[in-house]
Amino acid sequence: MRGLMPRGMLGRRALLASGVMLADMTLAAARVGAQTTELRLGVLQFGTVQWVADVIRRHGLDRRHGFTLTGRTLANTDAGRISLMAGANDVVLLDWPFVVAQRQAGNRLCFAPFSSATGGIMTPADSIIRGLGDLRGRRLGVAGGPADKSWLVVRAAAHAQPRIDLASEATCVYGAPPLLSAKLQQGELDAVLTYWNFAAKLEAAGFREVISVSDCLKALDIPPDLGMVGWVFAEDYKPINDFLAAVSEAEQMLADSPAEWDAVRPLMNADNDGVFRRLRDRFLHGRQIAEPDAQVRGAQRLLSVLHQAGAEANETLPPGVFWPVRHGSG
């Protein structure tokens, strides 16, 4: 009858089909096995990295690129530096001046820019503070500590014009951004230099940005889209390009899809739509980062300015700071 075939041929077909199925299962298992590399990402409890990490996990971008993303919560930036140096995390979001100091000390860390979004100095809307010179004698909160990259930039700009040393001529209080924001709102501080996401929240609450870190960079003749914060990792960390590819895809999804922002909104600690929109817009604007050569030139220029201003900073940019490492290049 038509449609029937000899038993031997049926057996061979069944065996062939089983073999193909087994081969497919073997290839699938091999792919899964190849995707078991754990990448330990340090995530600040109040940071924006968790937004990107959430997109990566929900869409399986880590597995697609051959690693499994795990997050380690960090209390603050100092904890991130310590965890990276101790080997507790593979990748942490930090600033490149930290990498400069580590390269100078012989530790082969690298930096891949993540964002050019910068914070700024926030004051009450009715404050008489209008510029850097008005901070003399004022109570100034500084997020991140005395070695924070934004603070170094603002200090350098103040030293250049109007030629004051904010570290000694203002009463500086260092602390975590949430605490400093609360103290500003309670009237215990006159101004706060804080990260962009906390500046956005203060802005939504009616506070005013006196001057941004980007403004300070421009005043120092440095590209305002200089990537100040980025992924820091050991130079020989092999999965880094896979991780950066996953991050790029996640960022593009956030840029293209309002639904992605709806999904990450619970992580944003946005009390209202105004805060949500400011956080979203500032994050997306921060994706504009200087080209690699301009990044290197800007970093070298900033180091020179900081050194001239008397900050404890390297005067020159050591080779290998920026990823990918190029022979004889920063």
C-alpha positions as CSV (number, residue, x, y, z in Angstrom):
1,M,0.0,0.0,0.0
2,R,1.1,3.5,-0.7
3,G,2.4,5.2,2.3
4,L,4.0,2.0,3.8
5,M,7.7,1.2,3.6
6,P,9.8,-1.8,4.3
7,R,10.4,-2.5,8.0
8,G,14.1,-2.2,7.5
9,M,13.7,1.3,5.9
10,L,11.4,2.4,8.7
11,G,14.0,1.2,11.2
12,R,16.7,3.2,9.5
13,R,14.5,6.3,9.3
14,A,13.7,6.0,13.0
15,L,17.3,5.5,13.8
16,L,18.3,8.5,11.7
17,A,15.6,10.7,13.3
18,S,16.7,9.6,16.7
19,G,20.3,10.4,15.8
20,V,19.3,13.9,14.6
21,M,17.3,14.4,17.8
22,L,20.2,13.2,19.9
23,A,22.6,15.5,18.0
24,D,20.3,18.5,18.6
25,M,20.1,17.7,22.3
26,T,23.8,17.4,22.5
27,L,24.3,20.7,20.8
28,A,21.7,22.3,23.1
29,A,23.5,20.8,26.1
30,A,26.8,22.1,24.8
31,R,25.4,25.6,24.4
32,V,24.0,25.5,27.9
33,G,27.3,24.2,29.2
34,A,29.1,27.0,27.5
35,Q,26.8,29.6,29.2
36,T,27.6,28.6,32.8
37,T,30.4,31.2,33.3
38,E,29.2,33.3,36.3
39,L,29.9,37.0,36.0
40,R,29.6,38.7,39.4
41,L,28.5,42.3,39.0
42,G,28.8,44.7,41.9
43,V,25.6,46.7,42.2
44,L,25.0,49.8,44.4
45,Q,21.8,49.5,46.4
46,F,20.8,52.9,45.1
47,G,22.5,52.7,41.7
48,T,21.2,52.6,38.1
49,V,23.2,49.5,37.2
50,Q,20.4,47.4,38.5
51,W,18.1,48.8,35.8
52,V,20.4,47.5,33.0
53,A,21.0,44.2,34.9
54,D,17.2,43.7,35.1
55,V,16.8,44.0,31.3
56,I,19.8,41.6,30.8
57,R,18.3,39.0,33.0
58,R,14.7,39.3,31.8
59,H,15.6,38.9,28.2
60,G,18.3,36.3,28.8
61,L,21.0,38.5,27.2
62,D,23.6,37.0,29.6
63,R,22.9,33.5,28.5
64,R,22.8,34.6,24.8
65,H,26.3,36.0,25.2
66,G,27.7,33.0,27.1
67,F,27.6,34.0,30.8
68,T,25.3,34.0,33.8
69,L,24.9,37.4,35.5
70,T,24.7,37.5,39.2
71,G,24.5,40.7,41.3
72,R,26.3,41.5,44.5
73,T,24.7,44.4,46.4
74,L,27.2,47.1,47.5
75,A,26.7,49.6,50.3
76,N,28.7,52.4,48.6
77,T,31.4,53.1,46.1
78,D,34.2,52.3,48.5
79,A,32.7,48.8,49.0
80,G,32.8,48.4,45.3
81,R,36.5,49.2,45.1
82,I,37.2,46.8,47.9
83,S,35.1,44.0,46.5
84,L,36.8,44.3,43.1
85,M,40.3,44.3,44.6
86,A,39.5,41.4,46.8
87,G,38.1,39.3,44.0
88,A,34.6,39.2,45.4
89,N,33.2,40.9,42.2
90,D,34.4,40.6,38.6
91,V,33.0,43.9,37.3
92,V,32.0,47.0,39.3
93,L,30.8,50.4,38.1
94,L,33.5,52.9,39.2
95,D,35.3,56.0,37.8
96,W,38.4,56.0,35.7
97,P,40.6,58.1,38.0
98,F,40.5,55.1,40.3
99,V,41.8,52.9,37.5
100,V,44.5,55.4,36.8
101,A,45.7,55.2,40.4
102,Q,45.6,51.4,40.3
103,R,47.5,51.1,37.0
104,Q,50.1,53.4,38.4
105,A,50.4,51.1,41.4
106,G,50.9,48.1,39.1
107,N,47.3,46.7,39.3
108,R,46.2,46.0,35.8
109,L,42.6,47.2,35.8
110,C,40.7,48.6,32.9
111,F,37.8,50.9,32.3
112,A,35.0,50.8,29.7
113,P,32.8,53.9,29.7
114,F,29.1,53.4,30.7
115,S,27.7,56.8,31.0
116,S,28.5,60.5,30.6
117,A,25.5,61.4,32.9
118,T,26.8,63.7,35.7
119,G,25.3,65.1,38.8
120,G,25.6,68.6,40.1
121,I,25.4,71.0,43.0
122,M,21.8,71.3,44.2
123,T,20.3,74.0,46.4
124,P,16.8,75.1,47.5
125,A,15.0,77.0,44.8
126,D,15.2,80.3,46.8
127,S,18.9,79.9,47.7
128,I,21.2,82.9,47.2
129,I,23.9,80.5,45.9
130,R,24.3,81.0,42.2
131,G,27.8,79.8,41.4
132,L,30.9,78.1,42.8
133,G,32.1,81.3,44.4
134,D,29.0,81.5,46.5
135,L,29.9,78.2,48.2
136,R,32.6,79.9,50.3
137,G,31.7,79.5,53.9
138,R,28.7,77.4,53.1
139,R,27.8,73.9,54.4
140,L,28.4,71.7,51.3
141,G,27.4,68.0,51.2
142,V,29.6,65.9,48.9
143,A,28.4,62.5,47.8
144,G,30.9,59.7,47.5
145,G,33.8,61.1,49.6
146,P,36.8,63.3,49.1
147,A,38.2,61.2,46.2
148,D,35.0,61.1,44.2
149,K,35.4,62.0,40.5
150,S,32.7,64.7,40.5
151,W,34.1,66.4,43.6
152,L,37.6,66.5,41.9
153,V,36.1,68.1,38.8
154,V,34.1,70.7,40.8
155,R,37.2,71.5,42.9
156,A,39.3,71.9,39.8
157,A,36.7,74.2,38.2
158,A,36.5,76.3,41.4
159,H,40.3,76.6,41.6
160,A,40.4,77.8,38.0
161,Q,37.5,80.3,38.4
162,P,36.7,81.9,40.8
163,R,40.0,80.6,42.3
164,I,38.8,79.2,45.6
165,D,39.7,75.9,47.3
166,L,36.3,74.5,48.2
167,A,37.8,71.7,50.3
168,S,39.1,74.3,52.8
169,E,36.9,77.3,52.1
170,A,33.5,75.5,52.4
171,T,32.4,73.3,55.3
172,C,32.3,70.0,53.6
173,V,30.3,67.0,54.8
174,Y,30.9,63.7,53.0
175,G,28.3,61.0,52.9
176,A,25.9,58.7,51.0
177,P,23.6,60.5,48.5
178,P,20.3,59.6,50.3
179,L,21.5,60.9,53.6
180,L,22.8,64.2,52.0
181,S,19.6,64.7,50.1
182,A,17.6,64.3,53.4
183,K,19.9,66.8,55.1
184,L,19.5,69.3,52.3
185,Q,15.7,69.0,52.5
186,Q,15.8,69.4,56.3
187,G,17.9,72.6,55.9
188,E,21.0,71.2,57.6
189,L,23.1,71.8,54.4
190,D,23.2,74.8,52.1
191,A,24.1,72.8,49.0
192,V,24.8,69.2,47.9
193,L,27.0,67.9,45.2
194,T,25.3,64.6,44.3
195,Y,25.0,62.0,41.6
196,W,22.7,62.6,38.7
197,N,19.9,60.2,39.8
198,F,19.7,61.9,43.1
199,A,19.9,65.4,41.5
200,A,16.9,64.4,39.3
201,K,14.9,63.5,42.4
202,L,15.8,66.7,44.1
203,E,14.9,68.6,41.0
204,A,11.5,67.0,40.9
205,A,11.0,68.0,44.6
206,G,11.6,71.7,43.7
207,F,15.3,72.1,44.3
208,R,17.6,73.8,41.8
209,E,20.8,72.8,40.1
210,V,23.3,75.6,40.5
211,I,26.0,74.1,38.3
212,S,26.4,70.6,36.8
213,V,29.6,68.6,36.7
214,S,29.3,68.8,32.9
215,D,29.3,72.6,33.2
216,C,32.5,72.3,35.2
217,L,34.1,70.0,32.6
218,K,33.2,72.6,29.8
219,A,34.7,75.4,31.9
220,L,37.9,73.3,32.1
221,D,38.0,72.9,28.3
222,I,37.2,69.2,28.7
223,P,34.5,67.4,26.6
224,P,31.2,67.4,28.6
225,D,30.3,64.0,27.3
226,L,33.4,62.5,28.9
227,G,32.5,59.1,30.3
228,M,33.4,59.5,33.9
229,V,31.8,56.3,35.2
230,G,32.2,52.9,33.7
231,W,32.8,49.2,34.1
232,V,36.0,48.4,35.9
233,F,37.6,44.9,35.7
234,A,40.9,43.1,35.5
235,E,42.6,43.4,32.1
236,D,42.8,39.7,31.6
237,Y,39.1,39.1,32.5
238,K,38.0,37.1,29.4
239,P,34.1,37.5,29.5
240,I,34.2,41.3,29.5
241,N,33.4,41.7,25.7
242,D,30.4,39.4,26.1
243,F,29.2,41.4,29.1
244,L,29.7,44.7,27.2
245,A,27.7,43.4,24.3
246,A,24.9,42.4,26.6
247,V,24.9,45.8,28.2
248,S,24.8,47.5,24.8
249,E,21.7,45.5,23.8
250,A,20.0,46.2,27.1
251,E,20.6,50.0,26.8
252,Q,19.2,49.9,23.2
253,M,16.1,48.2,24.5
254,L,15.6,50.9,27.1
255,A,16.1,53.5,24.4
256,D,13.6,51.9,22.0
257,S,10.9,50.6,24.2
258,P,8.7,52.4,26.7
259,A,7.6,49.0,28.0
260,E,11.1,48.3,29.2
261,W,10.9,51.4,31.4
262,D,7.6,50.3,32.8
263,A,9.3,47.0,33.7
264,V,12.2,48.6,35.5
265,R,10.2,51.4,37.2
266,P,9.8,49.4,40.4
267,L,13.6,49.5,40.7
268,M,13.8,53.3,40.2
269,N,12.4,54.4,43.5
270,A,10.4,57.0,41.6
271,D,7.7,58.4,43.8
272,N,5.8,60.1,41.0
273,D,5.8,60.5,37.2
274,G,7.9,63.6,37.4
275,V,10.8,61.8,39.1
276,F,10.3,58.8,36.7
277,R,10.6,61.0,33.6
278,R,13.7,62.9,34.9
279,L,15.5,59.7,35.8
280,R,14.6,58.1,32.4
281,D,15.7,61.2,30.4
282,R,18.9,61.7,32.2
283,F,19.8,58.1,31.9
284,L,19.2,58.1,28.1
285,H,21.1,61.4,27.7
286,G,24.1,59.8,29.4
287,R,24.4,57.3,26.6
288,Q,26.1,60.0,24.6
289,I,29.8,59.3,25.3
290,A,32.9,60.9,23.7
291,E,34.7,58.8,21.0
292,P,37.6,56.7,22.3
293,D,40.3,59.2,21.2
294,A,38.4,62.2,22.6
295,Q,37.9,60.2,25.8
296,V,41.7,59.7,26.2
297,R,42.5,63.3,25.4
298,G,39.8,64.5,27.8
299,A,41.1,62.2,30.6
300,Q,44.6,63.5,30.1
301,R,43.5,67.1,30.1
302,L,41.5,66.5,33.4
303,L,44.5,64.8,35.1
304,S,46.7,67.8,34.2
305,V,44.1,70.3,35.5
306,L,43.6,68.3,38.7
307,H,47.4,68.2,39.3
308,Q,47.8,71.9,38.7
309,A,44.9,72.5,41.2
310,G,46.9,70.6,43.8
311,A,44.6,67.5,43.9
312,E,46.2,64.2,44.7
313,A,46.0,62.9,41.2
314,N,48.4,61.5,38.6
315,E,49.7,64.1,36.2
316,T,49.7,61.7,33.2
317,L,47.5,59.0,32.0
318,P,49.1,55.5,32.3
319,P,48.8,53.2,29.3
320,G,46.0,50.6,29.4
321,V,43.4,52.5,31.4
322,F,40.7,52.5,28.7
323,W,39.3,49.3,27.1
324,P,40.1,47.9,24.7
325,V,43.8,48.2,25.6
326,R,45.9,49.4,22.7
327,H,49.7,49.1,22.8
328,G,51.3,52.3,23.8
329,S,48.0,54.0,24.4
330,G,45.9,55.0,27.4
